[in-house]
Structure formats: structure tokens, C-alpha cells
Amino acid sequence: MKRLTTILFTAALVLSQTGLFAQTAVDIMKKSLDAMGSVKSMTYHFYAQERMDDGKYSKSDVEFKVISSPLRVYANAHEPQSAQLVYEPAKSPKVNVKKGIRISLAPTSGLLMKGVHNPVTRAGFGQIKKILEMSIEQRKGENYADFVKLIGIVNYDGKDCYKVELNDPDYKIIPYTVGKETNVWDIGKARAISEYKIKELNDIGDDVKAGQQLKIPSSYAKKTTLYIDKTTYLPIYHKMEDEKGIYEIYEFKDLKTGVALADVDFVIP
């Protein structure tokens, strides 16, 4: 009996030290949302894999500098296209682009969206924060702990991380009647769902009309896997899955927050 007690105590101690005993997945998610909301500036190397409408995966490799408020974004993209971009909505609604020549484009223009799901304007953690908050909102009145699970501890990019999974048992493709929206970006923004997915499901471009019948996903993902840094509580790895399998993988490597960024950091040389 004494030996069994010792074994159980040792196991509990190990679990406590890894964080598996100390916190629930709900606790971790709350801290992660708070952490995302508190980031004022950041630099990181962004890698993405996104499933395109042909079933193949497009890869992105972009170095970012971001100030959250007022929003300022500098991106040095290597894939899927080589270009340098600056977005400062306080100065202009367009993105300044250097791709051989210098041009200014709307953030969701065809040239900037080639081979990607999300515009450069969503750099940082704002979009994933909104998606997760919408997930919580949709579970109102239910036990959120039934949908979010702490799987274990993983080491990613040299950091110990909580591996958390969020499952949406109600995920499905549903009918949707367009209201006052004029484009799919209005719909995606309001419902925190993928605009690319809407366009793929309906074989349409950006524009929609009131009364138009569409198919849309009921939520962003059927299953979401996050690696949340145990020190900062920031989600530095995201994997989104839909009814077909892996939809998106986003990786935030060499992430630094609270960095001092100046005007010169948002100038295309």
C-alpha cells in the first residue's frame, strides 16, 4: 500500500510539473485569449500550408513585423510569391507592394490573394483570437470543457507548449441567404469563417448580392489543434481541419513580442 501511495504521489508530482494537473484546457484557453489581446508589437517568421480549391496545398514563407494599434504591418514574403508589403490603414486602405515594381493594391485584390487564404491585414493573432472567441460564443449555455481538451505537452520551435484540441461536433455545411453583405469578406468577418472556403463551396468570386443563396461552413473548423507556449500562452502553431481533412496549418516561429519597432521598420527599401 505504501509503495502504491508513493507511485501515485510521484505521478501526481510529474503531472503537476508538466502543467497537466495544474490547469484545465479551459484555463489555458482563457489565458491564451488574454495573452493574444495584450500583444502590442511582434516579429516572427510565418510558415503556412493552405489547401486550395484543387486539393493541393500552397505554402507560405513570410517574415513579419507588426504593431497592433494603430495597426502597422511589414511583410517580407518569400512564398508563394516574392514581394515586400506594408499595410498602414491609418495612412491608406491599400497595401504598398514592391514586386519588381512598386504598386498599391486593395488588401484582398487577386494579385495579393494568389495562393493564400488570408490577406496580409490579418498578420498577428487577431484572426485566430476572433475565431476562438466565436467558438466560445457558439457554445454559450453549454459546458465548454466538453469541446476543448488538453492533450499533453509538446516541444515546438524550442518551446514547451500545451497541445490543445477544440472539436465542433456540430460543424457542417449549411445554407445561407445573403443579407446586406456586398461581398464574401463581409460574411466571413461577421461569422469568423473562411472567406476562401465560401468562395470554394459556391464557385464564386468576392462579390455577392442580397437574396443570393450560398453554402457556408457553420464554423471555421471541425477540429482545431493549437500549440500554446507554456511561458507566454500564445498559440504558435495552429492546425485547422474541415470535413475533408487538414485545411490550414499556421506556424509562428522565432516569435518575439514587445519589440521596439520604429518608422524605419515599415519602409520598403
Summary of the structure (lengths in Angstrom):
residues: 269
radius of gyration: 20.4
end to end distance: 71.3
largest distance: 76.4
contacts: 783
relative contact order: 0.17
helix: 26%
strand: 38%
